[in-house]
Amino acid sequence: MLELYMTIIAVVLFFIPAIIIAVCYSIIVIIIWTKTSGGSHTREGATQHVKNGKYRSGSGFRTARKIF
């Protein structure tokens, strides 16, 4: 009887919350990945042209702010 009790407690307190957290993180990663990739994996899509001809990357903070 004790083994059944410990199994139920382990499932309720560890496995169910772990599955819920994993699903939530997966959804968050998928949303961020789809919004930031934009279907383009080339360097031209991820950079901005500057007057002197050099390229610079966009700010990561601005990208994160656009998502949320």
C-alpha positions as YAML, in Angstrom:
chain: A
units: angstrom
residues:
- id: 1
  name: MET
  ca: [0.00, 0.00, 0.00]
- id: 2
  name: LEU
  ca: [2.88, 2.35, 0.77]
- id: 3
  name: GLU
  ca: [4.37, 1.81, -2.69]
- id: 4
  name: LEU
  ca: [1.08, 2.78, -4.36]
- id: 5
  name: TYR
  ca: [0.84, 5.89, -2.17]
- id: 6
  name: MET
  ca: [4.41, 6.96, -3.00]
- id: 7
  name: THR
  ca: [3.82, 6.38, -6.72]
- id: 8
  name: ILE
  ca: [0.67, 8.50, -6.69]
- id: 9
  name: ILE
  ca: [2.41, 11.28, -4.73]
- id: 10
  name: ALA
  ca: [5.39, 11.23, -7.13]
- id: 11
  name: VAL
  ca: [3.11, 11.48, -10.16]
- id: 12
  name: VAL
  ca: [0.97, 14.25, -8.70]
- id: 13
  name: LEU
  ca: [3.81, 16.33, -7.26]
- id: 14
  name: PHE
  ca: [6.51, 15.82, -9.89]
- id: 15
  name: PHE
  ca: [5.50, 14.30, -13.20]
- id: 16
  name: ILE
  ca: [2.26, 16.19, -13.91]
- id: 17
  name: PRO
  ca: [3.80, 19.63, -13.16]
- id: 18
  name: ALA
  ca: [6.93, 18.70, -15.14]
- id: 19
  name: ILE
  ca: [4.81, 17.81, -18.17]
- id: 20
  name: ILE
  ca: [2.81, 21.05, -17.86]
- id: 21
  name: ILE
  ca: [6.01, 23.13, -17.61]
- id: 22
  name: ALA
  ca: [7.58, 21.33, -20.59]
- id: 23
  name: VAL
  ca: [4.49, 21.97, -22.72]
- id: 24
  name: CYS
  ca: [4.42, 25.65, -21.76]
- id: 25
  name: TYR
  ca: [8.11, 26.12, -22.54]
- id: 26
  name: SER
  ca: [7.67, 24.34, -25.86]
- id: 27
  name: ILE
  ca: [4.82, 26.67, -26.82]
- id: 28
  name: ILE
  ca: [6.87, 29.73, -25.83]
- id: 29
  name: VAL
  ca: [9.90, 28.55, -27.84]
- id: 30
  name: ILE
  ca: [7.77, 27.80, -30.91]
- id: 31
  name: ILE
  ca: [6.10, 31.22, -30.76]
- id: 32
  name: ILE
  ca: [9.42, 33.06, -30.37]
- id: 33
  name: TRP
  ca: [11.08, 30.96, -33.07]
- id: 34
  name: THR
  ca: [8.33, 31.55, -35.62]
- id: 35
  name: LYS
  ca: [8.10, 35.29, -34.93]
- id: 36
  name: THR
  ca: [11.84, 35.92, -35.11]
- id: 37
  name: SER
  ca: [12.74, 33.69, -38.05]
- id: 38
  name: GLY
  ca: [10.16, 35.11, -40.45]
- id: 39
  name: GLY
  ca: [10.90, 32.30, -42.88]
- id: 40
  name: SER
  ca: [14.22, 33.88, -43.87]
- id: 41
  name: HIS
  ca: [17.47, 32.34, -42.76]
- id: 42
  name: THR
  ca: [19.76, 34.62, -44.78]
- id: 43
  name: ARG
  ca: [22.06, 37.28, -43.37]
- id: 44
  name: GLU
  ca: [20.31, 40.05, -45.36]
- id: 45
  name: GLY
  ca: [17.07, 39.43, -43.49]
- id: 46
  name: ALA
  ca: [18.77, 39.73, -40.10]
- id: 47
  name: THR
  ca: [20.91, 42.83, -40.66]
- id: 48
  name: GLN
  ca: [20.41, 46.49, -41.39]
- id: 49
  name: HIS
  ca: [22.41, 48.53, -43.90]
- id: 50
  name: VAL
  ca: [24.37, 51.47, -42.48]
- id: 51
  name: LYS
  ca: [25.48, 54.57, -44.48]
- id: 52
  name: ASN
  ca: [29.17, 53.63, -44.66]
- id: 53
  name: GLY
  ca: [28.38, 50.24, -46.23]
- id: 54
  name: LYS
  ca: [28.86, 48.10, -43.14]
- id: 55
  name: TYR
  ca: [26.22, 45.82, -41.75]
- id: 56
  name: ARG
  ca: [25.14, 45.69, -38.15]
- id: 57
  name: SER
  ca: [22.78, 43.38, -36.35]
- id: 58
  name: GLY
  ca: [19.52, 44.64, -34.92]
- id: 59
  name: SER
  ca: [19.14, 44.97, -31.19]
- id: 60
  name: GLY
  ca: [18.09, 41.77, -29.42]
- id: 61
  name: PHE
  ca: [16.10, 43.84, -26.92]
- id: 62
  name: ARG
  ca: [14.04, 45.44, -29.67]
- id: 63
  name: THR
  ca: [13.36, 42.03, -31.18]
- id: 64
  name: ALA
  ca: [12.25, 40.64, -27.82]
- id: 65
  name: ARG
  ca: [10.10, 43.73, -27.23]
- id: 66
  name: LYS
  ca: [8.35, 43.28, -30.61]
- id: 67
  name: ILE
  ca: [7.41, 39.70, -29.72]
- id: 68
  name: PHE
  ca: [5.66, 40.65, -26.52]
...
